[in-house]
Amino acid sequence: MYGAKGDVVATGGLGRSTSGVAGACTFKIAVLDVPKGEKTYKVEVSHRGTVQLTAKQAENGELAASLG
């Protein structure tokens, strides 16, 4: 997880996958100890680009992304 300036502020990992619709896999993501105070955060999973979240979205765990 990156802060608004692009610096790494926390790291996490993927949980086990579950099968979804049409053979898609769903993973839970856990990132602990994310510091508060950033206006935005960016999340990157396996060098596949970043997804930007507001601070509120990050606090509420509102990340949805596609790796395909």
N, C-alpha and C positions, 0 to 999 in steps of 0.2 A: 504494500500500500504506500502510495506516494502522497506527500503533502502538496499544497498549492504551488510551492516553488519547485516541485519536481524531485525533492529529496525523499529518500526512503524513510518512512516514519514507523513502519511496523511490517512484520512478515507473518504469514500464516500458512495454512495448508488445506488441501482438499480431503474431504471425508470419503467414505466408500460411495460407490456409484449405485444408483437404483435405475432399473429399466423404466423408460417412459413411453410416450406415444410414438409409434412408428419406429421403434428400436432406438430411440434417442436415450442417452444416459443423462441422469441428473446427479450433480454433486453438491453437497453442502460445503460451504467454505467457512473456515474459522480463522479470524484474525483477532488476536487478543492484545490488550494493552495499547490500543490506538490512542495517541495523545489527542486531547480535545484542543480546540482553538483555531483549527484551520477552517477557512471558508469552504473549500472544496477538497476532495480527496480523489485520487485515481487508483484503480485496482487493476493489476495485470496478472493474468494467469498464464504461465508457460510461454512467455514472449509472444503472445498473440494479440498484442495491442492493449490499450487501456480503456477502461470504462470510467467516466467521471461521475462522481456523486456529490451532492451537497452535504454539508455537515449533518443536517437533519436526516437525510437518506442513509448516511453511513451509520448514524446512531440507531436508526430503526432497523438496520439490516436489510435495506431495500435494494440489494444488488441482483440484477438479472442480466446474464450475458450468454452469448453463444460462442462456442469454440469451433464450430464447424465452418 
